[in-house]
């Protein structure tokens, strides 16, 4: 649940947030 509160760049999953892969943070 904490993933929604704290999003690490390495753990960021655009698909989980309905975002396209291109929206990923570097």
Steps between C-alpha positions, in 0.01 A plus 500: 500500500792729575592489133226750429642735761867461415592436139864422441633548144620138504160377620291730284267293282319719244265212416381496861398863469348473153791686344684420177855359528632830361373675814755317714733714707873461428 
